[in-house]
């Protein structure tokens, strides 16, 4: 069975982990918040490949087609989907039955960011990663024990900027290529803009009235929709103040900013 992780560690939480040597932390678009380990254990993996490392880019949405189409051989089930899948089947590449690269581009996220009042996000095409309207995050120190907790984060006064990196040559996102490769940077921005046109409403809602959800969570340990209003809309640009207050409350709750700022 596959054993994926969900996101990078949060070094600022109690007993937090470390993403060293990658930059950033949970909740950010940097590799430290996004790039995680995964493990596949199966008798279907050829003996010669067991214990090896798979080097292709793999997105969370790729698990479904890899398992259903690749392992189970039931691509017919996926063909019945109402909308085309975002994921791709990696199984032939995983077991070296094909040399084709299943995925050459990746959308990390494209979303309206209430903290900056702009659309922010990140995409990757081949080796190149573009980050848009994002604050530069730290590379946290080398861990010296089983747990790491540091009170360091991006400068609160820093501006949200665009960045471009070659992740194969520079996995720590330390050499910004915007100035040295302006044509490539312009191309990546155009690609980002085209993807932005397909952006849908944010699934994370800025509504702060979560008392009903907290009650259900205390009883069932699950959170589901709790606002029974078919006309309700999550706060967006027109309610940026409310959304920003809730957004900041979430950052403080999950230790995504230093405690001194809370």
Secondary structure, 3 states (H helix, E strand, C coil): CEEECCCCCCCCCCCCCCCCCCCCCCCCCCHHHHCCCEEECCCCCCHHHCCCCCCCCCCCCHHHHHHHHHHCCCHHHHHCCCCCCCCCCCHHHHCCCCCCCCCCEEEEEEEEECCCCEEEEEEEECCEEEEEEECCCCCCCCCCCCCCCCCCCCCCCCCCEEEEEECCCCCCCCCCCCCCCHHHHHHHHHHHHHHHCCCCCCCCCCCCCCHHHHHHHHHHCCCCCCCCCCCCCCCCHHHHHHHHHHHHHHHHHCCCCCHHHC
